[in-house]
Amino acid sequence: MRNILKYKFFITITCILTSMVVIPASLYAIENQETLEHEIGVYYTIQKGDTLWDISKKYFNSPWVWPELWKENKYIKNPHFIEPGGMLRLFYNKESDLIIDEEQKPEESKTAQQSEKPFGKDILYFNYPPIDSVGFIKKEAVLPSCSIFKVMDNKVAISEGDLIYIKRENDNSLTPGTKYTVYRTFEPLTDSKSGALIGKQHYITGIVEIKTVEPLYAIAQVLISFREIAINDLLMPYEPRSPKIPIIESNKEIECSIIIPEEEIKLIGDNTIVFINKGEKDGVKPGQFYHIYYREKKNISPDSLVMSYLAPVDFGKLFVLFSEQTTSSALITKSDKEIFTDAIVKSPAK
């Protein structure tokens, strides 16, 4: 009986001592930053001399927002000290309240040490972890390196870890260890008004790696399946994209429209990937925010049959993930109402 009591006493003391172990705040920060790497949103790299008060004033035009900023970054234990080099997650889906001014200069009231802080493109960025799954529209379809003609064991659904048989296309050579992006293309898209060719949508379904190469075919393994991979899907060389996209100033002269959403859906809203009909040659670049507008037609005078356009109404926002020559792929970050194809996209009205 005494031995049992001693054992219970030992367990109790051990539990108390264990509960008293202090975990360094830096470990919380590391854990939180690893989590942040997988979350979508706008991030700021903390500089020496920064405070939540200053950051709130700079990016939200009010220093009194700092408690909400602290709440958004729970790993920060002491809001009066934020460690330089850390990542600060700004409010996601509130980018309309975010002041992005790359030409902003340090205030004269700041100390000399604080005034030396850079206000460059590498401080503020948008994190989008599933960037490799985002497709694109290209006027000329990508020439495939190979295509899938069979899956091992004749499985109905191809998923991660499965082995697939691929055949060469366009006399391309295959090498073990090389990664490829799996995709398919759809019917050519044309402009709804002019009828002009826009291009072909490239729909990304996964990433594979070549394992063995035979004279007439090769065997690859599915590393990631973003969507259902199917027989006859095509392969192009894998080019990894960084999920951290520096936020840059938008082109003030841009006015374009939404072509289609990436997925075949009826409702376009927050977090939807869409394609717009302007690209690199028009000055649209990854890292730019643009606003979404709609314009109503109204018969102003009851004595006239003429319909007049009313002033555009700003009701949404999108972020450019990457761009082709004449089109771009973008993420809807804010929508106050349902968005339709052909919605106007342009720089915010002044």
C-alpha positions in Angstrom: 0.0 0.0 0.0 2.8 2.4 0.9 4.6 1.6 -2.4 1.4 2.5 -4.3 1.1 5.8 -2.4 4.8 6.6 -3.1 4.2 5.9 -6.8 1.1 8.2 -6.9 3.1 10.9 -5.1 5.9 10.6 -7.6 3.5 10.9 -10.5 1.9 14.0 -9.0 5.2 15.7 -8.4 6.3 14.8 -11.9 3.2 16.3 -13.4 3.6 19.5 -11.4 7.2 19.9 -12.5 6.3 19.2 -16.1 3.6 21.8 -16.0 6.1 24.3 -14.7 8.5 23.9 -17.7 8.6 27.2 -19.5 8.6 27.0 -23.3 10.6 29.8 -24.8 8.6 32.4 -26.7 10.9 31.9 -29.7 9.5 28.3 -30.1 6.0 29.7 -30.3 7.2 32.1 -33.0 8.8 29.3 -35.0 5.7 27.1 -34.7 3.5 30.0 -35.7 5.7 31.0 -38.7 5.6 27.4 -39.9 1.8 27.6 -39.8 1.8 30.9 -41.5 3.8 29.4 -44.4 0.6 27.4 -45.2 -1.9 30.3 -44.8 -3.1 32.6 -47.6 -2.7 36.3 -46.9 -0.6 39.5 -46.9 2.6 39.4 -44.8 5.0 42.0 -43.6 8.7 41.3 -42.7 9.3 42.9 -39.3 12.2 45.4 -39.4 14.4 46.7 -36.6 12.6 49.4 -34.6 9.1 48.4 -35.8 6.1 48.5 -33.4 2.6 47.3 -34.0 1.5 50.9 -33.5 3.7 52.1 -36.4 2.8 49.2 -38.7 -0.9 49.7 -38.1 -0.6 53.4 -38.8 1.4 52.8 -42.0 -0.7 50.0 -43.6 -4.2 50.7 -42.1 -4.0 54.4 -41.7 -4.8 54.2 -38.0 -2.4 53.2 -35.2 -5.4 52.2 -33.1 -5.8 49.0 -35.2 -2.8 47.5 -33.4 -4.9 45.3 -31.0 -6.5 43.6 -34.0 -3.1 43.1 -35.6 -1.8 41.5 -32.4 -4.9 39.2 -32.3 -4.1 38.1 -35.9 -0.6 37.1 -34.9 -1.1 35.0 -31.7 2.5 33.9 -31.5 3.4 37.5 -30.3 3.4 37.3 -26.5 4.4 40.9 -25.8 2.8 43.4 -28.2 5.2 46.0 -27.1 8.2 44.1 -28.5 8.2 42.4 -31.9 11.3 40.6 -33.0 12.9 41.8 -36.3 12.9 39.3 -39.1 9.6 37.7 -38.1 6.6 37.5 -40.3 3.5 39.6 -39.4 0.3 38.4 -41.0 -1.9 41.4 -41.9 -5.7 41.1 -42.1 -6.7 38.7 -44.8 -9.8 39.7 -46.9 -9.4 43.3 -45.6 -6.9 44.3 -48.3 -9.2 47.1 -49.3 -8.2 48.8 -46.0 -4.5 48.1 -46.7 -2.4 51.1 -47.7 0.2 50.0 -50.2 2.5 52.9 -51.0 6.0 52.0 -52.2 7.0 55.6 -52.5 6.1 56.3 -48.9 9.0 58.0 -47.1 9.8 57.7 -43.4 8.2 60.4 -41.3 10.5 63.2 -40.1 9.5 62.5 -36.5 11.1 59.1 -36.6 14.6 58.6 -35.1 17.6 58.3 -37.5 17.8 54.5 -36.8 14.1 54.0 -37.7 14.4 56.3 -40.8 17.0 53.9 -42.3 14.4 51.1 -42.6 13.8 50.1 -46.2 10.4 50.7 -47.8 11.0 48.4 -50.7 9.1 45.6 -52.4 10.7 42.8 -50.3 9.0 43.9 -47.1 5.4 43.3 -48.0 4.3 40.2 -49.8 1.3 38.0 -50.5 1.6 34.3 -49.5 -0.3 31.8 -51.7 0.9 28.2 -50.9 -1.1 26.4 -53.7 0.5 28.5 -56.4 1.7 25.4 -58.3 -1.9 24.4 -58.8 -3.0 27.6 -60.6 -3.5 27.3 -64.3 -3.3 29.9 -67.1 -4.6 30.9 -70.5 -2.1 31.1 -73.3 -2.8 32.1 -76.9 -0.7 29.2 -78.2 -1.1 26.0 -76.3 2.0 24.6 -74.6 3.6 21.8 -76.5 3.5 18.7 -74.3 6.6 16.7 -73.5 4.6 13.5 -73.0 1.1 12.2 -72.1 -0.4 9.6 -69.8 -1.6 6.4 -71.5 -2.0 4.0 -68.5 -2.0 3.7 -64.8 -0.5 0.8 -63.0 -3.0 -1.8 -61.8 -5.6 -0.1 -64.0 -6.9 2.1 -61.1 -10.0 4.1 -61.8 -8.9 7.2 -59.9 -5.2 8.3 -60.2 -3.9 9.8 -56.9 -0.7 10.6 -55.0 1.8 7.8 -54.9 0.4 6.0 -58.0 2.6 4.9 -60.8 1.6 5.9 -64.3 2.9 5.0 -67.8 3.7 7.9 -70.1 4.6 8.2 -73.8 6.8 10.8 -75.4 5.4 13.7 -77.4 7.2 15.9 -79.9 10.4 13.8 -79.7 11.2 14.9 -76.2 13.8 12.9 -74.2 12.9 11.8 -70.7 15.3 11.5 -67.7 14.8 9.7 -64.4 14.3 12.2 -61.5 12.8 14.9 -63.7 9.6 16.5 -62.5 6.6 17.4 -64.8 3.4 19.3 -64.3 0.3 17.4 -65.4 -2.3 19.4 -67.3 -5.1 19.4 -69.9 -6.4 22.0 -72.2 -9.9 23.0 -73.2 -11.6 24.4 -76.2 -10.2 27.8 -77.4 -11.8 30.9 -75.7 -13.0 33.9 -77.7 -13.9 37.4 -76.7 -17.6 37.6 -76.0 -17.9 41.0 -77.8 -15.3 41.0 -80.6 -15.1 37.2 -81.2 -11.3 37.5 -81.2 -9.3 34.5 -80.0 -8.2 34.8 -76.4 -6.4 31.5 -76.0 -6.6 28.0 -74.4 -7.0 27.4 -70.7 -4.3 25.1 -69.2 -5.8 23.2 -66.3 -3.2 21.9 -63.8 -4.0 18.5 -62.3 -0.8 17.4 -60.6 3.0 17.0 -60.4 4.8 13.7 -61.3 8.4 12.5 -61.3 10.0 10.2 -63.8 11.2 6.9 -62.2 12.4 4.7 -65.0 12.7 5.2 -68.8 12.1 2.4 -71.3 12.7 2.6 -75.1 9.0 3.3 -75.9 7.7 4.7 -72.7 8.5 5.8 -69.1 7.1 5.2 -65.7 6.4 8.1 -63.4 5.1 8.5 -59.9 2.4 11.0 -58.9 3.9 13.4 -56.3 0.9 15.7 -55.9 -2.6 15.5 -57.3 -4.3 18.9 -57.2 -7.3 17.6 -59.0 -8.4 14.3 -60.5 -5.6 13.1 -62.9 -6.8 11.2 -65.9 -5.6 9.1 -68.8 -4.5 11.3 -71.8 -3.5 14.2 -69.5 -0.5 16.0 -70.8 2.9 16.7 -69.2 5.1 19.8 -69.4 8.4 20.5 -67.5 7.8 21.5 -63.9 8.8 25.0 -63.1 8.3 25.7 -59.3 6.8 29.1 -58.4 7.5 30.9 -55.2 4.3 31.2 -53.0 5.7 34.5 -51.6 4.8 37.2 -54.2 6.1 40.7 -53.4 3.3 43.3 -53.6 4.0 46.0 -56.2 2.2 49.1 -57.4 -0.6 48.4 -60.0 -0.6 49.9 -63.5 -2.7 53.0 -63.3 -3.8 52.7 -67.0 -5.2 49.2 -66.8 -8.8 48.5 -67.7 -9.8 44.9 -68.6 -12.3 42.3 -67.7 -12.7 38.8 -66.1 -12.7 36.1 -68.8 -13.8 33.0 -66.8 -13.1 31.4 -63.4 -10.5 28.6 -63.4 -13.1 26.1 -62.2 -16.5 25.6 -63.9 -18.6 27.3 -61.2 -21.6 29.5 -61.2 -20.7 31.8 -58.3 -17.5 33.8 -58.3 -16.5 35.2 -54.9 -13.7 35.3 -52.3 -10.7 33.0 -52.9 -11.8 32.2 -56.5 -9.1 32.0 -59.2 -10.0 33.9 -62.3 -8.4 34.9 -65.6 -8.3 38.5 -66.9 -7.7 39.6 -70.5 -4.6 41.7 -69.9 -1.1 40.5 -69.3 2.6 41.3 -69.4 2.6 43.3 -72.6 -0.1 45.5 -71.1 1.9 46.1 -67.9 0.0 43.6 -65.7 2.5 41.9 -63.4 2.4 39.4 -60.4 2.0 41.2 -57.1 -0.5 43.8 -58.3 -3.9 44.5 -56.8 -6.8 45.6 -59.0 -10.3 46.6 -58.2 -13.5 45.0 -59.7 -16.3 47.2 -60.8 -19.8 46.9 -62.3 -21.7 49.5 -64.3 -25.5 49.6 -64.5 -27.5 50.9 -67.5 -30.5 53.2 -66.7 -33.1 55.1 -68.6 -32.6 58.5 -67.0 -35.4 60.3 -68.7 -38.9 58.6 -69.0 -39.4 60.4 -72.3 -36.3 58.8 -73.9 -35.6 55.2 -74.8 -31.8 55.8 -74.6 -30.1 53.8 -71.9 -27.1 55.5 -70.2 -24.3 54.0 -68.2 -24.1 55.0 -64.5 -20.8 55.6 -62.7 -18.8 52.4 -62.1 -19.3 50.9 -58.6 -16.3 49.3 -56.8 -17.3 46.0 -55.3 -14.3 43.7 -55.2 -10.6 43.2 -55.4 -8.2 40.7 -57.0 -4.5 40.0 -56.7 -2.4 39.0 -59.8 -0.6 35.7 -59.1 1.2 35.5 -62.5 0.8 36.7 -66.0 1.2 35.5 -69.6 1.7 37.9 -72.6 -2.0 38.7 -73.0 -3.8 37.2 -70.0 -3.2 36.9 -66.2 -4.2 34.5 -63.4 -5.6 36.2 -60.3 -7.1 35.5 -56.9 -10.3 37.2 -55.8 -9.4 38.6 -52.4 -12.6 40.6 -51.7 -16.1 40.6 -53.1 -19.1 42.5 -51.7 -21.5 40.8 -54.1 -21.5 38.1 -56.7 -19.0 38.6 -59.5 -19.8 37.7 -63.1 -17.6 37.1 -66.1 -17.0 40.3 -68.1 -16.8 42.3 -64.8 -14.6 45.4 -65.2 -11.2 45.2 -63.7 -9.0 48.3 -63.3 -6.9 50.4 -60.9 -8.9 52.0 -58.1 -10.6 55.3 -58.9 -9.0 58.4 -57.5 
